[in-house]
Amino acid sequence: MKPENKNEPYPEEMRPEYDIRGGVRGKYYERYRQGTNVVLLEPDVAAVFPNSDSVNRALRTLIERGPETG
């Protein structure tokens, strides 16, 4: 099925919010290549660990202690 609005005029200019002339090509390329894991924290946990460094320190402490026994 073809669209009904064939004769609707297209805007000649991009909207100002879509202007990407100041962008930098490849700005996040290296970070993307390294990969990333996104983890969603529950609000009560996020209140205790406000940034990724604090979360990583806590998890490394648990890793060093080894598996729980019991």
C-alpha positions in Angstrom: 0.0 0.0 0.0 1.4 3.4 -1.0 1.3 6.4 1.4 -1.6 8.8 0.8 0.3 12.0 1.3 2.4 12.0 -1.8 2.0 15.7 -2.5 3.0 16.9 1.0 5.9 19.3 0.7 9.1 18.5 2.3 10.8 21.1 4.5 13.8 22.6 2.7 15.9 22.9 5.8 16.6 20.6 8.7 15.2 21.6 12.1 17.7 23.4 14.3 17.7 20.6 16.8 18.9 18.2 14.1 22.0 20.2 13.2 25.0 18.0 13.5 27.6 20.3 11.9 29.5 20.7 15.2 29.8 16.9 15.7 33.0 14.9 15.8 33.2 11.8 13.7 34.3 8.7 15.6 34.2 10.5 19.0 33.1 7.3 20.8 34.6 4.7 18.5 37.3 3.4 20.8 34.9 3.2 23.8 32.5 1.3 21.5 35.2 -1.2 20.4 36.1 -1.9 24.1 32.5 -3.0 24.6 30.2 -2.1 27.5 27.9 -3.8 29.9 24.9 -1.9 31.1 23.5 -3.0 34.5 20.4 -1.4 36.0 20.6 -0.9 39.7 17.6 -0.9 42.0 17.0 2.6 43.5 18.1 1.6 47.0 21.4 0.2 45.7 22.0 3.2 43.4 21.6 5.4 46.5 24.6 3.6 48.1 26.7 3.4 44.9 26.4 6.7 43.1 28.9 5.9 40.3 30.6 3.1 38.5 33.8 3.4 40.4 32.1 2.7 43.7 30.2 -0.3 42.2 33.4 -1.7 40.7 35.3 -1.4 44.1 32.5 -3.2 45.9 32.4 -6.0 43.4 36.2 -6.4 43.3 36.1 -6.8 47.1 33.5 -9.6 46.8 35.6 -11.3 44.1 38.7 -11.2 46.3 36.9 -12.9 49.2 36.1 -15.8 46.9 33.0 -17.9 46.7 30.8 -18.2 49.8 31.1 -21.4 51.7 28.1 -22.8 53.5 
